Amino acid sequence: MVRAKYQGVLDLGEKLNIQNGDVTEANGVLTVKGTAGTQYEKNLLWDEIKAAGGENPSDIVADIDVADTTVYARHTVKSGETLGAIAKQYYGSAGKYNAIFQANTDILKNPDVIHPDQELVIPNL
């Protein structure tokens, strides 16, 4: 029953390719373990847990590590995106676009010019 409640979390874990994943259920408590690629992916999992179980769920225990703590995320640019839109997605504020620009000056020369398929580092703030 509890596994069905958190199926969205398990599906997201598969979509994010969580490594070393392990899911067990005992006494009505789901235990989820694994390693997310970045902190952003870990945060996505926690958001999904809270969406299913509330702010402090007692029927799930999640132990999620992060493989790469040097960056917040990595982002592949899609057609039509701007640094402002990308900053809003990851930080909640378009105004933080310059942090992304500064972290990617090896491939970006102008914050107003990005191209599809470029892989950007989204830095920890």
N, C-alpha and C positions, 0 to 999 in steps of 0.2 A: 504493500500500500504506500509506504513512504517513498519507495523507489519511483513509483508512478508520479507522485507529487513533485519530485525533483528531476523528472525525465528531461525537462528543458535544460537543466544544468549539465546533465550527462551528454545530451546532444551537442550543446555548445562546446563542451570539452573535446568531443570528437572533431567538431568543425575547426577548433583552434589547434588541433593536433597536440593536445597535452601529452607530454612524455611521461613514462613510468606510471601511467594511470592505474589506480586500483580502487575498486568500489566494493564495499561489503555492507551487509545489513544484518543487524543483530538487535533484538529487543526493541524494535521500533525506531532504531536510530541508524541512519545511513552515514557511513564513513567514506569520505572521498579523499584520495591522495593523488598527487601528481606534480608535474613541473610545467609551468606556463613559460612561454618563450620570453615574455616581457611583463613588467608591472601592469601595463595597460590590459593585457590579456587576463591577468589575475584579477584585476578590478572588474572586468566584464563578468567573470565567473561569480564573484561576490555579489554583483548587482543582480545576477540571475537567481542566486540563492535567496537574496532578500525579497525579490519579486515573488518567489514561490512560498517562502516560509516566514516572511515578516522581518523586521529589523533585527531581532535576536532569536532566531529559530533554535529550538531545543531538540529537534529531531534529525539534525544533520551536524556532522563534524567534518570540517574541511581543512586539510593540511596541504596547502598549495605553495610550492616553492617557485622561485623565478630563476630561469637559466641565465639571463643576461640582465644584470642590474646596472650596467653602464649606460643604458638608454631607457626611456620610458616606453617607447614603441618604435617600430619601423613602419613606414607607410609608403605604399606604391601609388604614385600619382595617377589619378584617373582624368580623362578628358574633361575640361571645364573647371577643374578645381583651382583654388587659389590658396596661398599660404594662410590667409585669414580664415578661410573655411576649414582648412586642416587644423589650425590652432583652435578654432571653436570646437571641433570634434573631440580633440584630445584634452584640451585645457578648459573648455567652457567659455573661452574669451578669444575673439578674433584678434584683439589687440596684442596678443602674445606671439603673433606671427614672426616677429623679429628673432625670437629665441630659436625658432626652427631655421630661419635663414642663417643665423650665425653658426648653428651646428652643422650646416651643409655648405659652407662657402667653398669647399673643395669641388662641388659640382654646380653650385648656383652662383651666378655673378650679379644677379639683380633679383630682389625679392618679388618683383612683379612678373618675372618670367620663369615659369616652371613648365615641364613637358610631361605628357603621359609616359608612364612606365619608369620614371625616375624613382629610385628608392631613397626616401628621405629618412634621416635619423630624427626622431622626436625626442629631444633631450629631457632628462629629469629636471624639474624646476625646483 
